[in-house]
Amino acid sequence: MNLNSPHSFSSALPGRLVRAGRLVRVFMAASAQQALAYRANFALSALHSLLKLGTGVLGLLVVFGQVELVRGWSFAATLAVLGVYLLLGALRDLFISPSLDALAGMDGEVWQGTLDFTLIRPVDVQFLASVRYWRPFALLDLALAGGVLGVALARLEVAWAPGRLLAFAVTLGAGTLTLYAILLAFTGLVFWSPGFLFSWVFDGVFQMARYPVGLYPGGLRLLLTWVVPVGVITTVPAQALAGELAPGMMAAVVAFSLALVLASSWLFRAGLRRYASASS
């Protein structure tokens, strides 16, 4: 059989997906076993999650206890932004950051020169670097974020609006891809400057995503939408949930996230070619 033919590729694709799914399950199981060996960390993680949730909601209650709208944003819509922020932060903590930090974070494989052991494995390097480590305690953050979104849904009265829910799901997926692409790109940049932790810089900017991007001044709003697109990550899904997102904007956001993933993947692989192994 000609493996270069389109038919051969399409027939091999399901097998690759099944293999990838099995590897993810193995990675999840191994990470869970390691995390459960230190169960005291769960209490600390739960406390941190509750504090993060409490401070976020309390801030909104203080502001909207004085006014009904802030630049056109109601409490329910702003709460939806916070819910999306907590949800994507939980997904980041669940597997994106643990996996990428193991490669390019402090004491990561790039710094130690031990990336050789990852490169020689018969698995795509980007896939392996993106999903091999999981933090099961972040599932609590996911549950709390789901609760916040549930309250926002009830207040927005969109429980029986399938079109809005579909638009929310699409834009949430685009936001997740955008967040992953940004972190993957910063991981790739580490190969050029191993002494600089780019993700730490992004952490400070990502904090701004807990509020609607429309609350910020014009220039900063543009910056947070298309340059460092935290607005795409959190505000756009909340707008879709509230029924305030134009179809053209949704298409633009999806196209932007896909283009960003392709660009960050290219940057990551270009960085890999610069890697000097421990044996060189």
One Martini backbone bead per residue (centre of mass of N, CA, C, O) as a GRO file, in nm:
protein
  280
    1MET     BB    1   0.097   0.036   0.021
    2ASN     BB    2   0.051   0.376  -0.025
    3LEU     BB    3   0.138   0.611   0.225
    4ASN     BB    4   0.104   0.881   0.031
    5SER     BB    5  -0.181   0.848   0.010
    6PRO     BB    6  -0.486   0.971   0.099
    7HIS     BB    7  -0.612   0.698   0.180
    8SER     BB    8  -0.389   0.609   0.378
    9PHE     BB    9  -0.411   0.850   0.569
   10SER     BB   10  -0.714   0.817   0.644
   11SER     BB   11  -0.677   0.521   0.756
   12ALA     BB   12  -0.449   0.606   0.975
   13LEU     BB   13  -0.581   0.823   1.157
   14PRO     BB   14  -0.750   0.655   1.362
   15GLY     BB   15  -0.503   0.509   1.482
   16ARG     BB   16  -0.364   0.763   1.589
   17LEU     BB   17  -0.592   0.854   1.776
   18VAL     BB   18  -0.596   0.602   1.952
   19ARG     BB   19  -0.305   0.623   2.048
   20ALA     BB   20  -0.330   0.903   2.173
   21GLY     BB   21  -0.550   0.826   2.378
   22ARG     BB   22  -0.380   0.615   2.529
   23LEU     BB   23  -0.152   0.803   2.617
   24VAL     BB   24  -0.324   0.997   2.782
   25ARG     BB   25  -0.421   0.787   2.988
   26VAL     BB   26  -0.141   0.718   3.093
   27PHE     BB   27  -0.063   1.002   3.187
   28MET     BB   28  -0.299   1.039   3.384
   29ALA     BB   29  -0.240   0.796   3.567
   30ALA     BB   30   0.048   0.876   3.650
   31SER     BB   31  -0.028   1.155   3.771
   32ALA     BB   32  -0.229   1.050   3.983
   33GLN     BB   33  -0.032   0.875   4.144
   34GLN     BB   34   0.157   1.108   4.220
   35ALA     BB   35  -0.054   1.296   4.360
   36LEU     BB   36  -0.163   1.080   4.578
   37ALA     BB   37   0.113   1.075   4.739
   38TYR     BB   38   0.016   1.398   4.806
   39ARG     BB   39  -0.267   1.471   4.971
   40ALA     BB   40  -0.207   1.744   5.117
   41ASN     BB   41  -0.221   1.919   4.854
   42PHE     BB   42  -0.528   1.934   4.829
   43ALA     BB   43  -0.587   2.141   5.050
   44LEU     BB   44  -0.419   2.370   4.926
   45SER     BB   45  -0.564   2.373   4.654
   46ALA     BB   46  -0.848   2.431   4.763
   47LEU     BB   47  -0.783   2.698   4.900
   48HIS     BB   48  -0.684   2.844   4.646
   49SER     BB   49  -0.948   2.813   4.484
   50LEU     BB   50  -1.138   2.962   4.683
   51LEU     BB   51  -0.984   3.231   4.686
   52LYS     BB   52  -1.005   3.290   4.385
   53LEU     BB   53  -1.311   3.288   4.375
   54GLY     BB   54  -1.378   3.490   4.604
   55THR     BB   55  -1.225   3.742   4.493
   56GLY     BB   56  -1.372   3.759   4.222
   57VAL     BB   57  -1.667   3.783   4.325
   58LEU     BB   58  -1.631   4.013   4.528
   59GLY     BB   59  -1.549   4.230   4.327
   60LEU     BB   60  -1.822   4.228   4.174
   61LEU     BB   61  -2.008   4.292   4.414
   62VAL     BB   62  -1.892   4.568   4.478
   63VAL     BB   63  -1.944   4.704   4.206
   64PHE     BB   64  -2.259   4.602   4.159
   65GLY     BB   65  -2.360   4.739   4.431
   66GLN     BB   66  -2.357   5.040   4.280
   67VAL     BB   67  -2.412   4.919   3.990
   68GLU     BB   68  -2.552   4.779   3.690
   69LEU     BB   69  -2.340   4.914   3.489
   70VAL     BB   70  -2.028   4.857   3.290
   71ARG     BB   71  -1.999   4.951   2.991
   72GLY     BB   72  -2.261   4.744   2.936
   73TRP     BB   73  -2.204   4.557   3.184
   74SER     BB   74  -2.323   4.309   3.358
   75PHE     BB   75  -2.309   4.090   3.608
   76ALA     BB   76  -2.366   3.830   3.446
   77ALA     BB   77  -2.159   3.880   3.215
   78THR     BB   78  -1.912   3.914   3.402
   79LEU     BB   79  -1.940   3.635   3.533
   80ALA     BB   80  -1.886   3.480   3.270
   81VAL     BB   81  -1.596   3.576   3.238
   82LEU     BB   82  -1.496   3.454   3.502
   83GLY     BB   83  -1.573   3.162   3.432
   84VAL     BB   84  -1.386   3.138   3.186
   85TYR     BB   85  -1.126   3.204   3.331
   86LEU     BB   86  -1.140   2.964   3.529
   87LEU     BB   87  -1.160   2.740   3.318
   88LEU     BB   88  -0.893   2.799   3.161
   89GLY     BB   89  -0.713   2.790   3.409
   90ALA     BB   90  -0.774   2.491   3.468
   91LEU     BB   91  -0.672   2.374   3.201
   92ARG     BB   92  -0.390   2.478   3.233
   93ASP     BB   93  -0.335   2.326   3.512
   94LEU     BB   94  -0.398   2.035   3.418
   95PHE     BB   95  -0.180   2.026   3.133
   96ILE     BB   96  -0.032   2.257   2.993
   97SER     BB   97   0.173   2.364   3.205
   98PRO     BB   98   0.301   2.100   3.313
   99SER     BB   99   0.416   2.017   3.036
  100LEU     BB  100   0.571   2.277   2.941
  101ASP     BB  101   0.738   2.321   3.204
  102ALA     BB  102   0.902   2.053   3.181
  103LEU     BB  103   1.058   2.180   2.935
  104ALA     BB  104   1.071   2.533   2.994
  105GLY     BB  105   1.105   2.562   3.279
  106MET     BB  106   1.209   2.550   3.573
  107ASP     BB  107   1.414   2.284   3.546
  108GLY     BB  108   1.396   2.198   3.269
  109GLU     BB  109   1.504   2.034   2.988
  110VAL     BB  110   1.645   2.276   2.857
  111TRP     BB  111   1.822   2.359   3.100
  112GLN     BB  112   1.943   2.053   3.150
  113GLY     BB  113   1.976   1.886   2.872
  114THR     BB  114   1.717   1.643   2.860
  115LEU     BB  115   1.557   1.634   2.578
  116ASP     BB  116   1.657   1.377   2.440
  117PHE     BB  117   1.444   1.173   2.569
  118THR     BB  118   1.209   1.300   2.399
  119LEU     BB  119   1.319   1.297   2.101
  120ILE     BB  120   1.358   0.965   2.083
  121ARG     BB  121   1.071   0.927   2.077
  122PRO     BB  122   0.788   0.768   1.896
  123VAL     BB  123   0.679   1.080   1.921
  124ASP     BB  124   0.545   1.361   1.900
  125VAL     BB  125   0.676   1.631   2.052
  126GLN     BB  126   0.434   1.822   2.088
  127PHE     BB  127   0.245   1.616   2.209
  128LEU     BB  128   0.424   1.532   2.448
  129ALA     BB  129   0.465   1.833   2.563
  130SER     BB  130   0.132   1.877   2.609
  131VAL     BB  131   0.025   1.574   2.772
  132ARG     BB  132   0.217   1.420   2.996
  133TYR     BB  133   0.112   1.624   3.222
  134TRP     BB  134  -0.085   1.618   3.527
  135ARG     BB  135  -0.340   1.799   3.741
  136PRO     BB  136  -0.596   1.678   3.922
  137PHE     BB  137  -0.667   1.920   4.120
  138ALA     BB  138  -0.797   2.100   3.882
  139LEU     BB  139  -1.087   1.979   3.891
  140LEU     BB  140  -1.195   2.176   4.101
  141ASP     BB  141  -1.177   2.426   3.923
  142LEU     BB  142  -1.376   2.324   3.713
  143ALA     BB  143  -1.620   2.304   3.903
  144LEU     BB  144  -1.627   2.602   3.991
  145ALA     BB  145  -1.653   2.719   3.708
  146GLY     BB  146  -1.921   2.577   3.645
  147GLY     BB  147  -2.080   2.722   3.867
  148VAL     BB  148  -2.045   3.010   3.761
  149LEU     BB  149  -2.173   2.955   3.482
  150GLY     BB  150  -2.448   2.865   3.592
  151VAL     BB  151  -2.524   3.135   3.720
  152ALA     BB  152  -2.498   3.301   3.462
  153LEU     BB  153  -2.710   3.148   3.299
  154ALA     BB  154  -2.951   3.209   3.486
  155ARG     BB  155  -2.925   3.526   3.460
  156LEU     BB  156  -2.935   3.522   3.133
  157GLU     BB  157  -3.148   3.322   3.019
  158VAL     BB  158  -3.000   3.057   2.822
  159ALA     BB  159  -3.088   2.753   2.860
  160TRP     BB  160  -3.294   2.776   2.581
  161ALA     BB  161  -3.029   2.860   2.385
  162PRO     BB  162  -2.864   2.682   2.155
  163GLY     BB  163  -2.714   2.896   1.987
  164ARG     BB  164  -2.551   3.017   2.221
  165LEU     BB  165  -2.420   2.754   2.318
  166LEU     BB  166  -2.272   2.697   2.055
  167ALA     BB  167  -2.111   2.961   2.043
  168PHE     BB  168  -1.972   2.913   2.311
  169ALA     BB  169  -1.826   2.649   2.238
  170VAL     BB  170  -1.663   2.761   2.001
  171THR     BB  171  -1.520   3.002   2.153
  172LEU     BB  172  -1.397   2.829   2.374
  173GLY     BB  173  -1.222   2.662   2.186
  174ALA     BB  174  -1.068   2.908   2.075
  175GLY     BB  175  -0.955   2.999   2.349
  176THR     BB  176  -0.796   2.743   2.410
  177LEU     BB  177  -0.614   2.756   2.159
  178THR     BB  178  -0.494   3.032   2.221
  179LEU     BB  179  -0.364   2.964   2.490
  180TYR     BB  180  -0.188   2.732   2.385
  181ALA     BB  181  -0.035   2.895   2.168
  182ILE     BB  182   0.104   3.096   2.354
  183LEU     BB  183   0.255   2.886   2.532
  184LEU     BB  184   0.402   2.748   2.296
  185ALA     BB  185   0.555   2.997   2.196
  186PHE     BB  186   0.709   3.049   2.462
  187THR     BB  187   0.852   2.779   2.455
  188GLY     BB  188   1.005   2.831   2.189
  189LEU     BB  189   1.163   3.092   2.293
  190VAL     BB  190   1.354   2.945   2.495
  191PHE     BB  191   1.565   2.853   2.278
  192TRP     BB  192   1.677   3.155   2.257
  193SER     BB  193   1.600   3.216   2.589
  194PRO     BB  194   1.658   3.031   2.866
  195GLY     BB  195   1.667   3.276   3.097
  196PHE     BB  196   1.359   3.328   3.003
  197LEU     BB  197   1.026   3.354   3.140
  198PHE     BB  198   0.757   3.409   2.950
  199SER     BB  199   0.511   3.304   3.121
  200TRP     BB  200   0.537   3.515   3.348
  201VAL     BB  201   0.444   3.754   3.179
  202PHE     BB  202   0.165   3.636   3.100
  203ASP     BB  203   0.039   3.613   3.380
  204GLY     BB  204  -0.011   3.918   3.421
  205VAL     BB  205  -0.199   3.952   3.171
  206PHE     BB  206  -0.413   3.725   3.233
  207GLN     BB  207  -0.551   3.871   3.474
  208MET     BB  208  -0.720   4.065   3.275
  209ALA     BB  209  -0.931   3.831   3.180
  210ARG     BB  210  -1.149   3.855   3.423
  211TYR     BB  211  -1.227   4.098   3.245
  212PRO     BB  212  -1.368   4.284   3.033
  213VAL     BB  213  -1.227   4.439   2.760
  214GLY     BB  214  -1.433   4.692   2.761
  215LEU     BB  215  -1.307   4.828   3.032
  216TYR     BB  216  -1.085   4.923   2.862
  217PRO     BB  217  -0.905   5.112   2.695
  218GLY     BB  218  -0.869   5.136   2.363
  219GLY     BB  219  -0.567   5.049   2.326
  220LEU     BB  220  -0.578   4.812   2.529
  221ARG     BB  221  -0.810   4.662   2.394
  222LEU     BB  222  -0.661   4.597   2.132
  223LEU     BB  223  -0.424   4.447   2.263
  224LEU     BB  224  -0.624   4.229   2.418
  225THR     BB  225  -0.735   4.107   2.136
  226TRP     BB  226  -0.470   4.080   1.910
  227VAL     BB  227  -0.188   4.066   2.057
  228VAL     BB  228  -0.293   3.989   2.361
  229PRO     BB  229  -0.563   3.760   2.347
  230VAL     BB  230  -0.762   3.771   2.615
  231GLY     BB  231  -1.034   3.848   2.485
  232VAL     BB  232  -1.066   3.586   2.320
  233ILE     BB  233  -1.062   3.389   2.565
  234THR     BB  234  -1.316   3.536   2.746
  235THR     BB  235  -1.511   3.756   2.625
  236VAL     BB  236  -1.629   3.618   2.373
  237PRO     BB  237  -1.782   3.381   2.510
  238ALA     BB  238  -1.964   3.571   2.681
  239GLN     BB  239  -2.098   3.709   2.439
  240ALA     BB  240  -2.221   3.452   2.324
  241LEU     BB  241  -2.395   3.385   2.575
  242ALA     BB  242  -2.548   3.680   2.554
  243GLY     BB  243  -2.595   3.748   2.237
  244GLU     BB  244  -2.336   3.972   2.140
  245LEU     BB  245  -2.228   3.806   1.884
  246ALA     BB  246  -2.109   3.821   1.584
  247PRO     BB  247  -2.059   3.604   1.330
  248GLY     BB  248  -1.802   3.740   1.217
  249MET     BB  249  -1.644   3.734   1.482
  250MET     BB  250  -1.644   3.430   1.523
  251ALA     BB  251  -1.490   3.361   1.264
  252ALA     BB  252  -1.239   3.531   1.330
  253VAL     BB  253  -1.161   3.383   1.593
  254VAL     BB  254  -1.123   3.101   1.475
  255ALA     BB  255  -0.911   3.176   1.262
  256PHE     BB  256  -0.708   3.298   1.462
  257SER     BB  257  -0.658   3.043   1.635
  258LEU     BB  258  -0.556   2.859   1.407
  259ALA     BB  259  -0.322   3.041   1.316
  260LEU     BB  260  -0.179   3.043   1.594
  261VAL     BB  261  -0.120   2.741   1.609
  262LEU     BB  262   0.053   2.721   1.356
  263ALA     BB  263   0.266   2.934   1.439
  264SER     BB  264   0.352   2.803   1.712
  265SER     BB  265   0.440   2.533   1.591
  266TRP     BB  266   0.663   2.648   1.416
  267LEU     BB  267   0.824   2.782   1.646
  268PHE     BB  268   0.875   2.528   1.812
  269ARG     BB  269   1.028   2.368   1.584
  270ALA     BB  270   1.245   2.581   1.545
  271GLY     BB  271   1.355   2.560   1.834
  272LEU     BB  272   1.441   2.261   1.830
  273ARG     BB  273   1.676   2.311   1.617
  274ARG     BB  274   1.845   2.475   1.852
  275TYR     BB  275   1.903   2.240   2.021
  276ALA     BB  276   2.141   2.152   2.273
  277SER     BB  277   2.258   1.882   2.377
  278ALA     BB  278   2.422   1.709   2.624
  279SER     BB  279   2.607   1.550   2.393
  280SER     BB  280   2.729   1.818   2.228
   0.00000   0.00000   0.00000
